[in-house]
Amino acid sequence: MSKTLRCSAYRMRTVLRTGFLLFLFLVMASSVLAQVVPSETPIPIAQASATPPEVQRPVFQSYKAVEIGSTADSVREKLGKAKIDDKDGFYYEIGKGEFAQIRLDKASKVRLISVTYSGERTPPTFEEVFGNTAKIEAGKADGKLYKLVRYPAAGYWVAYSRRAGEKPSVTVTIQKIRSSK
């Protein structure tokens, strides 16, 4: 093979690798942005409620009685011994196909609750997380679904993510809204 052809082949491989890395970066960046882009205003739990929507609390407020702001000791009391327990939080394997991650703030209070259901576990439905009046945007043909709703009056946001597949996994996350102070 001539030197010119070897150089051309090397350049082509370099261009392909660079393109692939750029593609991966864009996919990862869009995933991160999808999680931090503000969503719509809170959805009222009941249409007949006299409380304005901006002060409504989400339907899904806790996991096994652990809420945003609960103390680390309260988490241990309610969920038992964690598989991982450190100053930053806890990781629980609740059962086959159910995993919970609890993250703590500097004051050792819950700032994030993320629960993943997969396999045989039955996850909460979209309606159980956001209420019967919540609207599901047109989902993807493959069954994927993602929705994040901010509840400023409650001080946190709730996200629901369903992955595609024969037995899709679902992750429900509740996270404290960080103040801009």
Contacts in CASP RR format, 6 or more apart in sequence:
PFRMAT RR
TARGET T0000
AUTHOR 0000-0000-0000
METHOD contacts of the structure
MODEL  1
MSKTLRCSAYRMRTVLRTGFLLFLFLVMASSVLAQVVPSETPIPIAQASA
TPPEVQRPVFQSYKAVEIGSTADSVREKLGKAKIDDKDGFYYEIGKGEFA
QIRLDKASKVRLISVTYSGERTPPTFEEVFGNTAKIEAGKADGKLYKLVR
YPAAGYWVAYSRRAGEKPSVTVTIQKIRSSK
34 146 0 8 1.000
35 148 0 8 1.000
35 159 0 8 1.000
37 148 0 8 1.000
38 150 0 8 1.000
39 147 0 8 1.000
39 148 0 8 1.000
39 149 0 8 1.000
39 150 0 8 1.000
39 157 0 8 1.000
40 149 0 8 1.000
41 53 0 8 1.000
41 54 0 8 1.000
41 150 0 8 1.000
42 53 0 8 1.000
42 54 0 8 1.000
42 56 0 8 1.000
42 58 0 8 1.000
42 149 0 8 1.000
42 150 0 8 1.000
42 151 0 8 1.000
42 152 0 8 1.000
42 153 0 8 1.000
43 53 0 8 1.000
43 56 0 8 1.000
43 130 0 8 1.000
43 131 0 8 1.000
43 133 0 8 1.000
43 134 0 8 1.000
43 135 0 8 1.000
43 149 0 8 1.000
44 53 0 8 1.000
44 56 0 8 1.000
44 133 0 8 1.000
45 56 0 8 1.000
45 57 0 8 1.000
45 58 0 8 1.000
45 59 0 8 1.000
45 131 0 8 1.000
45 133 0 8 1.000
46 133 0 8 1.000
47 133 0 8 1.000
49 56 0 8 1.000
54 152 0 8 1.000
54 153 0 8 1.000
55 153 0 8 1.000
56 151 0 8 1.000
56 153 0 8 1.000
57 151 0 8 1.000
57 153 0 8 1.000
57 154 0 8 1.000
58 129 0 8 1.000
58 130 0 8 1.000
58 149 0 8 1.000
58 151 0 8 1.000
58 154 0 8 1.000
58 156 0 8 1.000
58 158 0 8 1.000
58 174 0 8 1.000
59 128 0 8 1.000
59 129 0 8 1.000
59 130 0 8 1.000
59 131 0 8 1.000
60 124 0 8 1.000
60 128 0 8 1.000
60 129 0 8 1.000
60 130 0 8 1.000
60 158 0 8 1.000
60 172 0 8 1.000
60 174 0 8 1.000
61 67 0 8 1.000
61 154 0 8 1.000
61 174 0 8 1.000
62 113 0 8 1.000
62 174 0 8 1.000
63 100 0 8 1.000
63 113 0 8 1.000
63 115 0 8 1.000
63 172 0 8 1.000
63 174 0 8 1.000
64 78 0 8 1.000
64 79 0 8 1.000
64 100 0 8 1.000
65 78 0 8 1.000
66 74 0 8 1.000
66 75 0 8 1.000
66 78 0 8 1.000
66 79 0 8 1.000
66 102 0 8 1.000
66 110 0 8 1.000
66 113 0 8 1.000
67 110 0 8 1.000
67 113 0 8 1.000
68 110 0 8 1.000
68 111 0 8 1.000
68 112 0 8 1.000
68 113 0 8 1.000
68 155 0 8 1.000
68 156 0 8 1.000
68 174 0 8 1.000
68 175 0 8 1.000
68 176 0 8 1.000
69 109 0 8 1.000
69 110 0 8 1.000
69 111 0 8 1.000
69 176 0 8 1.000
70 78 0 8 1.000
70 109 0 8 1.000
70 110 0 8 1.000
71 108 0 8 1.000
71 109 0 8 1.000
71 110 0 8 1.000
72 89 0 8 1.000
72 90 0 8 1.000
72 104 0 8 1.000
72 108 0 8 1.000
72 109 0 8 1.000
72 110 0 8 1.000
75 90 0 8 1.000
75 102 0 8 1.000
75 110 0 8 1.000
76 82 0 8 1.000
76 85 0 8 1.000
76 90 0 8 1.000
79 90 0 8 1.000
79 92 0 8 1.000
79 94 0 8 1.000
79 100 0 8 1.000
79 102 0 8 1.000
80 92 0 8 1.000
82 89 0 8 1.000
82 90 0 8 1.000
82 91 0 8 1.000
82 92 0 8 1.000
82 102 0 8 1.000
83 91 0 8 1.000
83 92 0 8 1.000
83 93 0 8 1.000
84 90 0 8 1.000
84 91 0 8 1.000
87 104 0 8 1.000
87 108 0 8 1.000
88 103 0 8 1.000
88 104 0 8 1.000
89 101 0 8 1.000
89 102 0 8 1.000
89 103 0 8 1.000
89 104 0 8 1.000
90 100 0 8 1.000
90 101 0 8 1.000
90 102 0 8 1.000
91 99 0 8 1.000
91 100 0 8 1.000
91 101 0 8 1.000
91 102 0 8 1.000
92 99 0 8 1.000
92 100 0 8 1.000
92 101 0 8 1.000
92 102 0 8 1.000
93 99 0 8 1.000
94 100 0 8 1.000
95 121 0 8 1.000
96 119 0 8 1.000
96 120 0 8 1.000
96 121 0 8 1.000
97 116 0 8 1.000
97 117 0 8 1.000
97 118 0 8 1.000
97 119 0 8 1.000
97 120 0 8 1.000
97 121 0 8 1.000
98 115 0 8 1.000
98 116 0 8 1.000
98 117 0 8 1.000
98 118 0 8 1.000
98 121 0 8 1.000
99 115 0 8 1.000
99 116 0 8 1.000
100 113 0 8 1.000
100 114 0 8 1.000
100 115 0 8 1.000
100 116 0 8 1.000
101 112 0 8 1.000
101 113 0 8 1.000
101 114 0 8 1.000
101 115 0 8 1.000
102 110 0 8 1.000
102 112 0 8 1.000
102 113 0 8 1.000
103 110 0 8 1.000
103 111 0 8 1.000
103 112 0 8 1.000
103 114 0 8 1.000
104 110 0 8 1.000
104 111 0 8 1.000
105 111 0 8 1.000
105 176 0 8 1.000
110 176 0 8 1.000
111 175 0 8 1.000
111 176 0 8 1.000
112 173 0 8 1.000
112 174 0 8 1.000
112 175 0 8 1.000
112 176 0 8 1.000
113 173 0 8 1.000
113 174 0 8 1.000
113 175 0 8 1.000
114 171 0 8 1.000
114 172 0 8 1.000
114 173 0 8 1.000
114 174 0 8 1.000
114 175 0 8 1.000
115 171 0 8 1.000
115 172 0 8 1.000
115 173 0 8 1.000
116 169 0 8 1.000
116 170 0 8 1.000
116 171 0 8 1.000
117 123 0 8 1.000
117 124 0 8 1.000
117 169 0 8 1.000
117 170 0 8 1.000
117 171 0 8 1.000
117 172 0 8 1.000
118 167 0 8 1.000
118 169 0 8 1.000
118 170 0 8 1.000
119 167 0 8 1.000
119 169 0 8 1.000
123 162 0 8 1.000
123 169 0 8 1.000
123 170 0 8 1.000
123 172 0 8 1.000
124 170 0 8 1.000
124 172 0 8 1.000
126 134 0 8 1.000
126 136 0 8 1.000
126 145 0 8 1.000
126 147 0 8 1.000
126 160 0 8 1.000
126 162 0 8 1.000
127 134 0 8 1.000
129 158 0 8 1.000
129 160 0 8 1.000
129 172 0 8 1.000
130 147 0 8 1.000
130 149 0 8 1.000
130 158 0 8 1.000
130 160 0 8 1.000
134 147 0 8 1.000
136 145 0 8 1.000
136 147 0 8 1.000
137 147 0 8 1.000
139 145 0 8 1.000
140 164 0 8 1.000
142 164 0 8 1.000
142 165 0 8 1.000
143 162 0 8 1.000
143 164 0 8 1.000
143 165 0 8 1.000
143 168 0 8 1.000
144 162 0 8 1.000
144 163 0 8 1.000
144 164 0 8 1.000
145 160 0 8 1.000
145 161 0 8 1.000
145 162 0 8 1.000
146 159 0 8 1.000
146 160 0 8 1.000
146 161 0 8 1.000
146 162 0 8 1.000
147 159 0 8 1.000
147 160 0 8 1.000
148 157 0 8 1.000
148 158 0 8 1.000
148 159 0 8 1.000
148 160 0 8 1.000
149 157 0 8 1.000
149 158 0 8 1.000
149 159 0 8 1.000
150 157 0 8 1.000
150 177 0 8 1.000
151 157 0 8 1.000
151 158 0 8 1.000
152 177 0 8 1.000
155 176 0 8 1.000
155 177 0 8 1.000
156 174 0 8 1.000
156 175 0 8 1.000
156 176 0 8 1.000
156 177 0 8 1.000
157 174 0 8 1.000
157 175 0 8 1.000
157 177 0 8 1.000
158 172 0 8 1.000
158 173 0 8 1.000
158 174 0 8 1.000
159 171 0 8 1.000
159 172 0 8 1.000
159 173 0 8 1.000
159 175 0 8 1.000
160 170 0 8 1.000
160 171 0 8 1.000
160 172 0 8 1.000
161 170 0 8 1.000
161 171 0 8 1.000
161 172 0 8 1.000
161 173 0 8 1.000
162 168 0 8 1.000
162 169 0 8 1.000
162 170 0 8 1.000
163 169 0 8 1.000
163 170 0 8 1.000
END
